[in-house]
Amino acid sequence: MNKHMPAEPVPFIDLAAQRRRLGKSIDEAVSRVIGHCQFINGPEVTQLEAALGAFSGAKHVVSCASGTDALLMVLMAKGVGRGDAVLCPSFTFCATGEAVALTGATPVFADVDEASFNMDAASLKRGIATAKRLGLKPVAVIPVDLFGQSADHDAIGAIAEAEGLFVLDDAAQAFGASYRGRRLGTFGLATATSFFPAKPLGCFGDGGAIFTDDAELAATLRSVRVHGQGSDKYDNVRLGLTGRLDTMQAAILIEKLKIFEDEIAARNRVAERYAQGLGNVVTVPRLSSGCTSVWAQYTIRLPKGRDRDGFAATLKAKGIPTAIYYPKSMHQQTAYRDFPVADGGLPASESLSGDVISLPMHAYLDGPTQDRVIQAVRTAVST
Ligand SMILES: Cc1ncc(COP(=O)(O)O)c(C=O)c1O
C-alpha cells in the first residue's frame, strides 16, 4: 500500500457484497411482486412463513412489520398490561423494554452475565422478588439472545416455569442460532425476531417474525397483526396494529434465506479468526456451553483503563469503523430510568456499557481485510 494514500475504508457490515452474491435473484423476486400487485398478504408472505418454520422447527410463524412489533404483538395477544411486570435484561437494545412499557406493564430490569452478555439467572430471580415487593404481578420474562448468541434457555425456562411466567424470547439479533441443538424459535411460549437490514437475516427495510408452537396464540397474533380483526372483517374483536410484513420484503427474505446457513458458517469462521488474532490482547466473546451464535455483532472488551473513544478514533483513522452496543444500559437511559431494577443492582450491565466495542462483522469479511482489522486493534491497544 502506498503510505501516502488513505487506507480503503472497511465496511462495518457489507450489504453490497451479499447483493453481488445473490445476483439477479432478488431483483427478479421483487419484479414478480410488482407484476402480481399483491403488495399486502401476497403469496410470498405465506411461502416465507413456511420456509422460516422449516428452518427453525417452529410449528407456527407469523411474519410482521418489525422486531419491535413482534415483541409487542405477543404481549398484546397475552393481555399483558398495567400492574404486570415483565423481566428484561438491561443490557439490550431499547426495543426489548420499550415493547413492555408500551402495553402499560412495567419492565423490571435484570442484570446480565459478563461473559455471555445474556440475562443472568440469579438476577432474574432477584428481579421477580423485586417486582412482587413493589406490588406488581410478574407475568413474563424476555431473555435476549444478545449479539447473536443464544441465552441460557434451560436456566431461564426453569425459573419462569417455577414462577408461572411465560417466556418471550427476543431473538432479534440471533435468528439462526441454536441452544442445545435446537434452533431459536422453539424456546419458551414465543420467539420474536427482526429482519432489519443489518441483522444476520435482514430484508430491505423493516420486518420481523414471531415463532410459536401454540396454535391458539398464532391465531390471536394473526388477528392482532390486522387491527384485531375477527372472522367478520368489519367486526374487530380486539385491539391490534398495522403489523404486517410487506409482500416485497417477504420475497426478498425468501431469496436471502436460501444462503443463510452458508452465511452463518462464514460468520463463524470470521469470529474464530478474530478470537485467534485478538484473544491475547482484548477480551473476546466466547460461546457458552450448548450455545451457538450467528455473530450479529463481534463485541470485544478493552483492557481496564483503556480509553474507548481514543481506541475508536485510532481505528477510524485507519479506515476501520467500530460501534458501541450499548453505551448505556436501559436502566441508565432517560425514558427508562424510573423503572425498577432487580435487587442487588446491575453492576455487570453498567460495567459492560463502559468498556464494550464492536468490530466489523459480516459473512463477506475476507481474510486480508480482517487481518488489517486485527493488526489495527493490536496496535491500538498496545499504544
Ligand atoms: C435485541 C433487539 N430487540 C428488538 C429489536 C427491534 O427490532 P426492529 O428494529 O426490527 O423493530 C432489535 C433491533 O435492533 C434488537 O436488537
The ligand as an SDF file (V2000), in Angstrom:
LIG
                    3D

 16 16  0  0  0  0  0  0  0  0999 V2000
  -32.4900   -7.0970   20.9080 C   0  0  0  0  0  0  0  0  0  0  0  0
  -33.4190   -6.3980   19.9620 C   0  0  0  0  0  0  0  0  0  0  0  0
  -34.7390   -6.4490   20.2000 N   0  0  0  0  0  0  0  0  0  0  0  0
  -35.6250   -5.8540   19.3720 C   0  0  0  0  0  0  0  0  0  0  0  0
  -35.2090   -5.1600   18.2650 C   0  0  0  0  0  0  0  0  0  0  0  0
  -36.2230   -4.4470   17.4340 C   0  0  0  0  0  0  0  0  0  0  0  0
  -36.2270   -4.8060   16.1120 O   0  0  0  0  0  0  0  0  0  0  0  0
  -36.7330   -3.7760   14.9770 P   0  0  0  0  0  0  0  0  0  0  0  0
  -35.6810   -2.7530   14.7770 O   0  0  0  0  0  0  0  0  0  0  0  0
  -36.9520   -4.6430   13.7880 O   0  0  0  0  0  0  0  0  0  0  0  0
  -38.0160   -3.1860   15.4700 O   0  0  0  0  0  0  0  0  0  0  0  0
  -33.8370   -5.0810   17.9670 C   0  0  0  0  0  0  0  0  0  0  0  0
  -33.3650   -4.3290   16.7820 C   0  0  0  0  0  0  0  0  0  0  0  0
  -32.2880   -3.8230   16.7140 O   0  0  0  0  0  0  0  0  0  0  0  0
  -32.9210   -5.7130   18.8500 C   0  0  0  0  0  0  0  0  0  0  0  0
  -31.6040   -5.6490   18.6120 O   0  0  0  0  0  0  0  0  0  0  0  0
  1  2  1  0
  2  3  1  0
  2 15  2  0
  3  4  2  0
  4  5  1  0
  5  6  1  0
  5 12  2  0
  6  7  1  0
  7  8  1  0
  8  9  2  0
  8 10  1  0
  8 11  1  0
 12 13  1  0
 12 15  1  0
 13 14  2  0
 15 16  1  0
M  END
$$$$
